[in-house]
Amino acid sequence: MKRPKCNHGGVEQVELRFDHASQASQTHTNLSAIRQSSTGLWVAGDETATFEHLTWTGDHFGAQRTFRLADYVNLPAGPEDEADIEGLARADGHLWMVGSHGLKRKKIKSTDFEKAAERLATVLREENRFILARLPLSPDTELPGKGSIMSGGQSLTTHLKDDPHLGPFLALPGKDNGFDVEGLAVTPDRVYVGLRGPVLRGWAVVLELRIEDAGKGRLRLREPYRKHFLNLKGLGVRDMCPYGDALLLLAGPTMDLDGPVRVLRWKPGKRQSVVQAEELATVLELPYGVGCDHPEGLACIGDGRLMVVYDSPSEHRITPEGGVLADIFKI
């Protein structure tokens, strides 16, 4: 990939160009997860039940291919309900993805008190959000094949219902500091799940899982999960990605706020841990907008570079060709 163009702030940028269908469903303005592939990028938005592949064309990422998740795993609520994919990982010949595992409170759409109060009192559970999926990738074409899923009675939240720290938050919507998955990182023998919420007295939570195949397209926990408490000074985990023998954490607000947003480096140990703020190296302080340009996904793309994509991108990030501009930072 040759050097991308720069914006006015001197930050390198590259265009991610989407087809008309994805533009119509606003995937390009709701990007939540990204990972590098052998020929381009895997990306996902949080408003559909699809994932996308963009190929490097020489000056942008495009030639989009859209994949319906229901064609590869058995989604609990069927193929059309959104999966709210919040994290992607690519490891050991597989593509992983995770839903938010969170409840949803309806947004206010009217200033009429009765209507607004009724919507704010309505909390929804959408089963396709409560998934962890793993799809094999062809070594030649990197096309996905039939995969496996952890959902239903084996879902992550089922295992957490009696957890003294996280169990009480499962009944709260994600945007209310309830349980909300937004980060995923996979190493050869571990799956790390980063939580946007809850944040417990300023401490964020990362879950460490060991997953095994349960047969018939199912995944399950191989052993009890582990918890790591990280002092992110009130921020939650918005995304994660492997970086050598460490993990990079995208840390941002857990509630409906604009910032601050930063990238931190953390090297997990072999046991459950309590990680003080001074043990986390700050790699980047990221820009963010007011009501827009919320850093939502990150991926290492080689040569010490980190790509960041944004939810609710500002109009300056939208290109005439139906694309959106991602930032690239040197780390």
LUMTOR-762120 format. One record per residue (C-alpha): residue number from 1; x, y negated, z. Coordinates in pm, whole numbers, plus 50000, padded with zeros to 5 digits. Layout:
ATOM    n     px     py     pz
ATOM  NUM      X      Y      Z
...
//
This chain:
ATOM    n     px     py     pz
ATOM    1  50000  50000  50000
ATOM    2  50152  49671  49896
ATOM    3  50150  49368  50121
ATOM    4  49797  49230  50174
ATOM    5  49715  48866  50137
ATOM    6  49726  48620  50429
ATOM    7  49447  48410  50571
ATOM    8  49486  48052  50683
ATOM    9  49603  48158  51026
ATOM   10  49892  48356  50881
ATOM   11  49737  48694  50966
ATOM   12  49771  48960  50698
ATOM   13  49437  49071  50560
ATOM   14  49310  49341  50327
ATOM   15  48972  49388  50163
ATOM   16  48747  49685  50232
ATOM   17  48502  49695  49942
ATOM   18  48167  49876  49973
ATOM   19  47903  49985  49722
ATOM   20  47556  49834  49685
ATOM   21  47386  50096  49904
ATOM   22  47622  50029  50195
ATOM   23  47584  49655  50148
ATOM   24  47205  49697  50160
ATOM   25  47229  49898  50484
ATOM   26  47482  49643  50616
ATOM   27  47750  49902  50687
ATOM   28  48017  49648  50593
ATOM   29  47896  49410  50866
ATOM   30  47855  49679  51132
ATOM   31  48191  49858  51117
ATOM   32  48262  50039  51442
ATOM   33  48538  50291  51367
ATOM   34  48828  50340  51129
ATOM   35  49107  50590  51065
ATOM   36  49371  50627  50798
ATOM   37  49344  50918  50555
ATOM   38  49603  51055  50314
ATOM   39  49463  50839  50033
ATOM   40  49287  50555  50210
ATOM   41  49055  50508  50504
ATOM   42  48774  50684  50685
ATOM   43  48526  50429  50819
ATOM   44  48192  50437  50997
ATOM   45  47925  50188  51093
ATOM   46  47704  50211  51398
ATOM   47  47366  50168  51223
ATOM   48  47352  50482  51006
ATOM   49  47406  50858  51015
ATOM   50  47676  50848  50747
ATOM   51  48051  50805  50729
ATOM   52  48248  50665  50440
ATOM   53  48580  50710  50263
ATOM   54  48756  50421  50092
ATOM   55  49049  50483  49857
ATOM   56  49346  50250  49817
ATOM   57  49313  50109  49463
ATOM   58  49632  49902  49450
ATOM   59  49502  49574  49589
ATOM   60  49205  49673  49808
ATOM   61  49030  49971  49964
ATOM   62  48730  50075  49755
ATOM   63  48600  50355  49531
ATOM   64  48366  50434  49820
ATOM   65  48232  50782  49886
ATOM   66  47946  50820  50134
ATOM   67  47893  51140  50335
ATOM   68  47577  51224  50529
ATOM   69  47672  51366  50866
ATOM   70  47367  51596  50859
ATOM   71  47517  51777  50559
ATOM   72  47803  51900  50779
ATOM   73  47657  51948  51129
ATOM   74  47315  52010  51278
ATOM   75  47207  51670  51407
ATOM   76  46964  51703  51700
ATOM   77  46722  51437  51570
ATOM   78  46751  51519  51201
ATOM   79  46934  51357  50912
ATOM   80  46777  51010  50907
ATOM   81  46805  50884  51266
ATOM   82  47119  50679  51322
ATOM   83  47410  50848  51499
ATOM   84  47563  50524  51627
ATOM   85  47912  50649  51543
ATOM   86  48153  50451  51760
ATOM   87  48480  50642  51722
ATOM   88  48671  50833  51455
ATOM   89  48983  51047  51487
ATOM   90  49187  51245  51237
ATOM   91  49405  51520  51382
ATOM   92  49521  51872  51307
ATOM   93  49337  51892  50975
ATOM   94  49004  51770  51116
ATOM   95  48797  51455  51117
ATOM   96  48632  51385  51453
ATOM   97  48353  51142  51533
ATOM   98  48164  51047  51846
ATOM   99  47832  50877  51908
ATOM  100  47779  50614  52173
ATOM  101  47599  50856  52410
ATOM  102  47411  50551  52534
ATOM  103  47052  50445  52585
ATOM  104  46921  50142  52398
ATOM  105  46714  49852  52530
ATOM  106  46502  49671  52273
ATOM  107  46605  49322  52170
ATOM  108  46388  49017  52225
ATOM  109  46229  48912  51893
ATOM  110  45977  48655  52016
ATOM  111  45972  48368  52262
ATOM  112  45626  48478  52372
ATOM  113  45683  48586  52732
ATOM  114  45459  48893  52728
ATOM  115  45607  49029  52407
ATOM  116  45963  48954  52517
ATOM  117  45909  49110  52860
ATOM  118  45758  49423  52706
ATOM  119  46054  49471  52472
ATOM  120  46307  49414  52750
ATOM  121  46130  49681  52956
ATOM  122  46151  49936  52673
ATOM  123  46449  50172  52686
ATOM  124  46500  50429  52410
ATOM  125  46694  50753  52396
ATOM  126  46798  50854  52044
ATOM  127  46937  51207  52041
ATOM  128  47171  51162  51744
ATOM  129  47375  50922  51957
ATOM  130  47469  51203  52197
ATOM  131  47713  51391  51974
ATOM  132  48079  51480  51936
ATOM  133  48149  51630  51593
ATOM  134  48452  51791  51428
ATOM  135  48476  51852  51052
ATOM  136  48756  52042  50876
ATOM  137  48930  51850  50598
ATOM  138  49053  52016  50281
ATOM  139  49433  51996  50272
ATOM  140  49425  51917  49899
ATOM  141  49136  51674  49858
ATOM  142  49069  51583  50222
ATOM  143  48700  51641  50156
ATOM  144  48509  51742  50470
ATOM  145  48361  52087  50514
ATOM  146  48094  52236  50739
ATOM  147  48181  52146  51095
ATOM  148  48085  52189  51458
ATOM  149  47906  51966  51707
ATOM  150  47870  51920  52081
ATOM  151  47518  51801  52158
ATOM  152  47201  51888  52346
ATOM  153  47263  52105  52651
ATOM  154  47639  52091  52586
ATOM  155  47654  51715  52531
ATOM  156  47904  51509  52726
ATOM  157  47636  51335  52930
ATOM  158  47491  51671  53037
ATOM  159  47825  51753  53199
ATOM  160  47838  51409  53362
ATOM  161  47490  51401  53518
ATOM  162  47620  51483  53868
ATOM  163  47943  51284  53840
ATOM  164  47969  51048  54140
ATOM  165  48118  50764  53931
ATOM  166  47940  50796  53597
ATOM  167  47620  50987  53672
ATOM  168  47435  50685  53819
ATOM  169  47499  50487  53498
ATOM  170  47350  50741  53256
ATOM  171  47002  50593  53307
ATOM  172  47120  50242  53215
ATOM  173  47138  50118  52854
ATOM  174  47488  50082  52720
ATOM  175  47465  49705  52681
ATOM  176  47360  49677  53049
ATOM  177  47698  49815  53170
ATOM  178  47547  50160  53135
ATOM  179  47725  50463  52993
ATOM  180  47859  50372  52648
ATOM  181  48126  50555  52445
ATOM  182  48321  50338  52201
ATOM  183  48667  50492  52166
ATOM  184  48802  50825  52045
ATOM  185  49158  50955  52017
ATOM  186  49259  51315  51950
ATOM  187  49599  51473  52011
ATOM  188  49691  51837  51934
ATOM  189  49540  51964  52260
ATOM  190  49334  51679  52404
ATOM  191  49034  51465  52317
ATOM  192  49025  51122  52482
ATOM  193  48695  50936  52503
ATOM  194  48705  50567  52595
ATOM  195  48410  50404  52766
ATOM  196  48297  50050  52702
ATOM  197  48086  50097  53012
ATOM  198  48047  50139  53290
ATOM  199  48325  49918  53418
ATOM  200  48359  49988  53790
ATOM  201  48474  49684  53988
ATOM  202  48697  49586  53696
ATOM  203  48818  49941  53621
ATOM  204  48751  50103  53283
ATOM  205  48720  50478  53237
ATOM  206  48878  50714  52985
ATOM  207  48766  51077  52981
ATOM  208  49007  51355  52888
ATOM  209  48849  51665  52733
ATOM  210  48962  52002  52611
ATOM  211  48724  52127  52343
ATOM  212  48679  52475  52197
ATOM  213  48469  52631  51925
ATOM  214  48157  52799  52062
ATOM  215  48057  52960  51731
ATOM  216  47755  52895  51508
ATOM  217  47857  52535  51446
ATOM  218  47883  52442  51814
ATOM  219  48155  52291  52031
ATOM  220  48184  52307  52409
ATOM  221  48413  52200  52691
ATOM  222  48693  52448  52743
ATOM  223  48755  52331  53100
ATOM  224  48624  52056  53330
ATOM  225  48677  51703  53207
ATOM  226  48930  51470  53366
ATOM  227  48883  51103  53449
ATOM  228  49133  50821  53420
ATOM  229  49062  50483  53580
ATOM  230  49241  50194  53406
ATOM  231  49257  49842  53544
ATOM  232  49162  49646  53233
ATOM  233  49067  49348  53452
ATOM  234  48697  49375  53381
ATOM  235  48717  49476  53015
ATOM  236  48595  49803  52868
ATOM  237  48743  50027  52598
ATOM  238  48622  49929  52250
ATOM  239  48839  50172  52053
ATOM  240  49152  50389  52082
ATOM  241  49415  50544  51856
ATOM  242  49730  50753  51902
ATOM  243  50063  50570  51883
ATOM  244  50361  50804  51915
ATOM  245  50332  50972  52255
ATOM  246  50101  50695  52381
ATOM  247  49753  50563  52308
ATOM  248  49660  50214  52199
ATOM  249  49346  50080  52366
ATOM  250  49131  49807  52217
ATOM  251  48998  49635  52530
ATOM  252  48705  49395  52515
ATOM  253  48392  49284  52697
ATOM  254  48146  49547  52811
ATOM  255  47852  49305  52812
ATOM  256  47720  49079  52534
ATOM  257  48019  48844  52533
ATOM  258  48267  48736  52268
ATOM  259  48605  48788  52437
ATOM  260  48879  48820  52547
ATOM  261  49005  49110  52333
ATOM  262  49350  49269  52350
ATOM  263  49540  49582  52251
ATOM  264  49717  49769  52533
ATOM  265  49952  50066  52530
ATOM  266  49895  50353  52772
ATOM  267  50082  50680  52804
ATOM  268  49851  50942  52960
ATOM  269  49995  51178  53216
ATOM  270  49916  51541  53279
ATOM  271  49667  51473  53556
ATOM  272  49375  51247  53640
ATOM  273  49514  50904  53707
ATOM  274  49463  50556  53845
ATOM  275  49646  50313  53617
ATOM  276  49730  49967  53746
ATOM  277  49725  49667  53512
ATOM  278  50104  49631  53523
ATOM  279  50141  49986  53388
ATOM  280  49963  49886  53067
ATOM  281  50177  49701  52815
ATOM  282  49994  49427  52623
ATOM  283  50068  49479  52254
ATOM  284  49844  49212  52101
ATOM  285  49601  48939  52197
ATOM  286  49340  48951  51922
ATOM  287  49141  48664  51773
ATOM  288  48764  48668  51808
ATOM  289  48480  48440  51709
ATOM  290  48185  48288  51885
ATOM  291  47889  48508  51800
ATOM  292  48091  48674  51524
ATOM  293  48422  48850  51443
ATOM  294  48412  49098  51731
ATOM  295  48711  49339  51709
ATOM  296  48551  49683  51705
ATOM  297  48786  49938  51547
ATOM  298  49159  49986  51509
ATOM  299  49392  50228  51333
ATOM  300  49767  50268  51297
ATOM  301  49852  50256  50928
ATOM  302  50226  50318  50942
ATOM  303  50535  50097  50943
ATOM  304  50440  49962  51286
ATOM  305  50119  49806  51155
ATOM  306  49774  49807  51308
ATOM  307  49451  49750  51117
ATOM  308  49156  49592  51299
ATOM  309  48798  49576  51171
ATOM  310  48527  49348  51306
ATOM  311  48160  49383  51390
ATOM  312  47941  49084  51295
ATOM  313  48210  48941  51064
ATOM  314  48205  48569  50996
ATOM  315  48110  48447  50649
ATOM  316  48478  48382  50580
ATOM  317  48543  48758  50596
ATOM  318  48278  48850  50337
ATOM  319  48413  48870  49982
ATOM  320  48220  48801  49659
ATOM  321  48267  49165  49554
ATOM  322  48071  49301  49850
ATOM  323  48368  49364  50072
ATOM  324  48487  49254  50411
ATOM  325  48834  49147  50522
ATOM  326  49018  49345  50790
ATOM  327  49323  49211  50974
ATOM  328  49664  49375  50984
ATOM  329  49904  49305  51269
ATOM  330  50267  49401  51315
ATOM  331  50329  49583  51643
//
